[in-house]
C-alpha cells in the first residue's frame, strides 16, 4: 500500500481520469479505502471472532478520523456551479468552493466525457484571502474559451484545447 498511493497519484496526474483523481488526489479518501479493504480481508480470512471485531472497530475509527480531520482541515470541496459547454460539446466547467481554515477558496475545472473515462483538467485556483481575488463569475466565452472574473473585475480568459479541453495556461490567483 505504501507504493500504491504514490503510483496511483502519478497515474491520476498523467491520465487526468476523474475516478483516479478523486481517489488519489485526496489522501484521506485513500486512507479510508485502505482501512475498509484491510477490514474486509481480515473479516473474510479470519475465523477468530475477536480479531474480526477488533479490525472492524479499528477500521471504523480510521474512517471516522478521516471524516473529522477532513472537516476540521477544510478538505471538503462543494460543487457550487456546473456549466455545460456551448454548441453541444461534451464538456462542462465545474466550480468548487472550499476553505483553508478561514480563507475562502475556489477550484475551477473542466470535465470532458462521462463515466469511468471522464477526464478533468484544472483551469483555475482562486484564494479569497484578499477580497479582490474572490471568484465572482465563470462563463463560457465561445466553444473553447472560458472567462473567469474576480470580485475586483479582473478577467482571466483561458484557451482550451479543442480536442481534449486541456487548458493551455491555467490560472492561479491570490
Secondary structure, 3 states (H helix, E strand, C coil): CHHHHHHHHHHHHHHCEHHHHHHHCCHHHHHHHHHHHHHHHHHHHCCCHHHHHHHHHHHHHHHHHHHHHHHHCCCCCEEEEEEECHHHCCEEEEEEEEEECCEEEEEEEEEECCHHHCEEEEEEEEECCCHHHCEEEEEECCCCEEEEEECCCCEEEEEECCCCCCECCCEEEC
